[in-house]
């Protein structure tokens, strides 16, 4: 049966549109993968997805739920801590900049406080505040898991925000030496708008976003380290019963530690390596999530900085 000419024409048009769409998708995919940060973001997501499928198949249900909740809790604290650190840095930058131009005594006090926070090693400062948080949990002053996670993010943000503050102050000082700063002041634009909108937002948000990515990786590292220390050396009972699962606390549990020790066993018995990914999956999954995420976040931050030449 001969098809009508209109039907043939419509099919030809549809094929051409699909071909154009396919070329457009391939072009966008090539452009996306051209950049190092995008490639590592895709590698990170793909690796997490493959691990999730593997754990879903071979890891027992309670351990699978524990690993999954630990990862999402850690990611939540890292993202929230980074956002809080950015907010603290923005407020501190404004306070330092405008106080330096209006009140030297106030500026000296604010600078002393920020330098004092900076002088305390991050892991020590966070550990001390974790001790206070642990005591509050022990006295039933805090019981909700969401509240505990928010406070964990807040504690970490307090000790990581000074680096972002330094970046903001450097950007402000860089643009203050430009002619446009004084030109805007002469035009009647408020100094607050120049600093916060023209400098920090319009001309520095790429730098701040790159710093935010780096802070996320730093937060994951600090949180995992501190949670491991708290779970092992401070109060195992409190961490196990009342703290929400995180990658660090889950790594400190006896099952995970035995799984990690099994890796050393394979050095003397290489044939045992095939059993690691089936019989010792919880500890290996947690360790992989920490190391793999830190590596990918570092590569993403480095690729983002190279792409934007910052």
C-alpha positions in Angstrom: 0.0 0.0 0.0 1.4 3.4 -1.0 1.6 5.8 1.9 0.2 9.3 1.4 2.8 12.0 0.6 1.9 13.9 3.7 2.5 10.9 6.0 5.9 10.4 4.4 6.7 14.1 4.8 5.7 14.1 8.5 7.8 11.0 9.2 10.8 12.6 7.5 10.3 15.8 9.5 10.1 13.8 12.7 13.3 11.9 11.9 15.1 15.2 11.2 13.9 16.7 14.5 15.1 13.6 16.4 18.4 13.7 14.6 18.8 17.4 15.5 17.8 16.7 19.1 20.3 13.8 19.3 23.1 16.0 18.0 22.2 18.8 20.4 22.2 16.3 23.4 25.6 14.9 22.3 27.0 18.4 21.9 25.8 19.4 25.4 27.2 16.2 26.8 30.6 16.8 25.2 30.6 20.4 26.6 29.7 19.1 30.0 32.4 16.5 30.1 35.0 18.9 28.7 35.4 20.4 32.2 37.3 18.6 34.9 34.9 19.5 37.7 31.9 18.2 35.7 33.7 15.0 35.0 34.5 14.4 38.6 30.9 15.3 39.7 29.7 12.6 37.3 32.3 10.2 38.6 31.2 10.9 42.2 27.5 10.4 41.5 28.2 7.2 39.4 30.4 5.8 42.1 27.8 6.4 44.8 25.1 4.9 42.6 27.1 1.7 41.9 27.9 1.3 45.6 24.3 1.8 46.5 23.2 -1.0 44.0 26.0 -3.3 45.3 25.0 -2.7 48.9 21.3 -3.2 48.1 22.1 -6.6 46.7 24.8 -8.0 49.0 24.5 -6.0 52.3 22.1 -7.1 55.0 19.0 -4.8 55.4 19.9 -3.2 58.8 23.5 -2.5 57.8 22.3 -1.1 54.4 19.9 1.3 56.2 22.6 2.3 58.6 25.1 3.1 55.9 22.5 5.0 53.9 21.4 7.1 56.8 25.0 7.7 57.8 25.9 9.0 54.4 22.9 11.3 54.1 23.4 12.6 57.7 27.0 13.4 56.9 26.1 15.1 53.6 23.4 17.1 55.4 25.9 18.3 58.1 28.5 19.1 55.4 26.1 21.2 53.3 24.5 23.0 56.2 27.8 23.6 57.8 29.2 25.1 54.6 26.2 27.4 54.2 26.4 28.5 57.9 30.1 29.1 57.5 29.4 31.3 54.5 26.7 33.2 56.4 29.0 33.7 59.4 31.8 34.8 57.1 29.6 37.3 55.3 28.4 38.8 58.6 31.9 38.9 60.0 33.3 40.5 56.8 30.7 43.3 57.0 31.3 43.8 60.7 35.1 44.0 60.3 35.0 46.2 57.2 32.5 48.8 58.4 33.9 48.8 62.0 37.4 49.5 60.7 36.0 52.7 59.1 33.9 53.8 62.0 35.3 52.5 65.3 38.8 51.2 65.8 38.0 49.9 69.2 35.1 47.8 67.9 37.3 46.6 65.0 40.1 45.6 67.4 37.6 43.6 69.5 36.1 41.8 66.5 39.5 41.1 65.0 40.6 39.6 68.4 37.7 37.3 68.5 38.2 36.0 64.9 41.9 35.6 65.5 41.2 33.7 68.7 39.0 31.3 66.8 41.6 31.0 64.1 44.3 30.2 66.6 42.5 27.2 68.0 43.2 24.0 65.9 40.0 23.2 64.1 39.8 19.5 65.3 40.6 20.5 68.9 38.0 23.3 69.0 35.3 21.1 67.4 36.1 18.2 69.8 35.7 20.5 72.8 32.3 21.7 71.7 31.4 18.1 70.9 32.1 17.3 74.5 29.6 20.0 75.6 27.0 18.6 73.0 27.6 15.1 74.3 26.9 16.3 77.9 23.7 18.0 76.8 22.5 14.8 75.1 23.4 12.8 78.2 21.2 15.1 80.3 18.3 14.8 77.8 18.5 18.5 77.0 18.6 17.6 73.3 16.8 14.5 72.0 15.7 15.2 68.4 18.1 13.8 65.8 17.5 16.8 63.5 18.5 19.2 66.2 21.7 17.3 66.9 22.7 17.4 63.3 22.0 21.1 63.0 24.1 21.7 66.1 26.9 19.6 64.7 26.9 21.7 61.5 26.9 24.9 63.6 29.9 23.7 65.7 31.9 22.9 62.6 30.9 26.2 60.9 32.2 28.2 63.8 35.8 26.9 63.2 35.9 26.9 59.4 34.3 30.3 58.6 37.5 32.4 59.2 39.1 31.2 55.9 36.0 32.4 53.9 36.1 35.7 55.8 39.8 36.2 54.7 38.7 35.6 51.1 35.9 38.1 51.3 38.2 40.8 52.9 40.8 40.2 50.2 38.2 40.6 47.4 36.9 43.8 49.0 40.5 45.2 49.4 41.2 44.2 45.7 38.3 46.2 44.4 38.8 49.1 46.7 42.0 49.9 44.8 40.0 50.1 41.6 38.6 53.4 40.3 35.1 52.1 40.1 34.8 52.0 43.9 35.3 55.7 44.3 33.3 56.4 41.2 30.3 54.6 42.7 30.6 56.5 45.9 30.7 59.8 44.0 27.5 58.7 42.2 25.7 58.3 45.5 25.7 54.5 45.7 25.8 53.4 49.3 29.0 51.7 50.5 27.0 48.8 51.9 25.6 48.1 48.4 29.0 48.4 46.8 30.6 46.0 49.2 27.8 43.4 49.4 26.3 43.5 45.9 28.8 44.9 43.5 31.9 43.3 45.0 30.9 40.2 47.0 27.9 39.1 44.9 28.5 40.3 41.3 32.3 40.0 41.2 33.2 37.4 43.8 30.4 34.8 43.8 32.5 32.4 41.6 35.3 32.6 44.1 32.9 32.1 47.0 31.3 29.1 45.4 34.6 27.5 44.8 35.5 28.1 48.4 32.1 26.6 49.4 33.0 23.4 47.6 36.3 23.2 49.4 34.6 23.9 52.7 32.2 21.0 52.1 35.1 18.6 51.7 36.8 20.1 54.8 33.5 19.6 56.7 33.2 16.0 55.7 36.8 15.3 56.8 36.4 17.1 60.2 33.1 15.6 60.9 34.2 12.0 60.1 37.3 12.4 62.2 35.6 13.9 65.2 32.7 11.5 65.1 35.2 8.6 65.0 37.1 10.0 68.0 33.9 10.7 70.0 32.5 7.2 69.3 35.8 5.5 70.2 37.4 7.6 72.9 34.8 9.8 74.7 31.5 8.1 75.2 30.7 5.1 73.1 27.3 4.6 74.9 26.1 8.1 74.1 27.3 8.1 70.6 25.7 4.7 69.9 22.4 5.4 71.5 21.7 9.1 71.0 23.9 10.5 68.2 22.5 10.1 64.7 24.5 7.8 62.5 27.3 9.5 60.5 30.1 7.9 58.5 32.6 8.6 61.2 30.5 7.1 64.0 29.5 4.1 61.9 33.2 3.5 61.0 33.9 3.3 64.8 31.4 0.5 65.4 32.8 -3.0 66.0 31.4 -4.5 62.9 33.0 -1.8 60.7 36.3 -2.0 62.5 36.4 -5.8 62.0 35.7 -5.2 58.3 38.6 -2.8 58.0 40.9 -5.2 59.9 40.0 -7.9 57.3 41.7 -5.7 54.7 45.0 -6.3 56.5 44.3 -10.0 56.7 44.3 -10.1 52.9 48.0 -9.0 52.9 48.9 -12.4 54.3 46.1 -14.3 52.5 45.6 -12.7 49.1 42.9 -15.3 48.3 40.7 -13.8 50.9 40.3 -10.6 48.9 37.3 -11.9 47.0 35.3 -12.3 50.3 35.9 -8.6 51.3 33.2 -7.3 49.1 30.6 -9.8 50.3 31.4 -10.7 53.9 32.9 -7.3 55.1 30.8 -4.9 53.1 29.7 -2.5 55.8 33.1 -1.2 56.9 34.5 -1.2 53.4 31.4 0.8 52.2 31.8 3.4 54.9 35.5 3.8 54.3 35.0 4.0 50.6 32.3 6.6 51.0 34.6 8.8 53.1 37.8 8.5 50.9 36.0 8.5 47.6 33.8 11.6 48.5 36.8 13.5 49.8 38.8 12.7 46.6 35.9 13.7 44.3 35.1 16.9 46.2 38.8 18.0 46.0 38.9 17.3 42.3 35.7 19.1 41.7 37.0 22.2 43.6 40.3 22.1 41.7 38.6 21.7 38.3 36.1 24.5 39.1 39.0 26.8 40.0 40.9 25.9 36.8 37.8 26.4 34.6 37.2 29.9 36.0 40.9 30.7 36.3 40.7 31.7 40.0 
